[in-house]
Amino acid sequence: MKEKNFETSLKRLEKIVDEMENSQPDIDRAMNLFEEGISLVNQCSKKLDETKKKIEILVEKNGSMEKENFVPKGEINE
């Protein structure tokens, strides 16, 4: 299966949730939707993790601007 971009995956997830909540798919359809949804969640999670690792911030040190990796509060970058 070709990996979709984040926004496309998120829109598809919304449609899956909507279909599962607002219709009564038969068990085979529900399982297919569930499996597709899990795959999309994993893709989105992977993309978010990759993006988080790429985020850099500019910090002033000794009178000049330097790049540092962004580390959210509560996380230790070892």
C-alpha positions in Angstrom: 0.0 0.0 0.0 1.4 3.4 -1.0 1.9 5.7 2.0 -0.4 8.7 1.9 0.6 12.2 3.0 -0.5 13.2 6.5 -3.5 15.3 5.6 -4.9 12.7 3.2 -4.5 10.0 5.8 -6.2 12.2 8.5 -9.2 12.9 6.2 -9.5 9.2 5.4 -9.5 8.4 9.1 -12.3 10.9 9.7 -14.3 9.2 7.0 -13.7 5.8 8.5 -14.8 7.0 11.9 -17.9 8.7 10.5 -18.9 5.5 8.6 -18.4 3.3 11.6 -20.3 5.6 13.9 -23.1 6.6 11.6 -23.8 3.4 9.6 -24.0 -0.2 10.5 -21.4 -1.9 8.3 -21.5 -5.7 8.2 -18.7 -7.4 10.2 -16.4 -7.9 7.1 -16.7 -4.2 6.2 -16.2 -3.1 9.8 -13.0 -5.3 10.0 -11.7 -3.8 6.8 -12.4 -0.3 8.0 -10.7 -1.1 11.3 -7.6 -2.5 9.7 -7.3 0.4 7.3 -7.8 2.8 10.2 -5.0 1.2 12.3 -2.7 1.4 9.3 -3.4 5.1 8.8 -3.0 5.8 12.5 0.4 4.1 12.4 1.4 6.1 9.3 0.3 9.4 10.9 2.1 8.6 14.2 5.3 7.8 12.3 5.1 11.0 10.3 4.5 13.1 13.4 7.5 11.5 15.1 9.7 12.2 12.1 8.5 15.8 12.0 9.1 16.3 15.7 12.7 15.2 15.2 13.3 17.7 12.4 12.0 20.7 14.2 14.7 23.2 15.1 14.6 26.4 17.0 16.8 29.4 16.9 18.5 30.3 20.2 20.6 33.3 21.0 24.0 32.2 22.4 26.9 34.6 23.0 25.4 37.3 20.8 24.6 35.1 17.8 21.8 32.9 16.7 22.3 29.2 16.7 20.1 26.2 15.7 19.1 23.7 18.3 16.8 20.7 18.1 13.4 21.2 19.7 12.9 19.1 22.8 9.4 19.3 24.3 9.2 20.0 28.1 9.5 16.8 30.1 11.6 15.0 27.4 15.3 14.4 27.9 17.3 14.3 24.8 20.1 11.8 25.5 
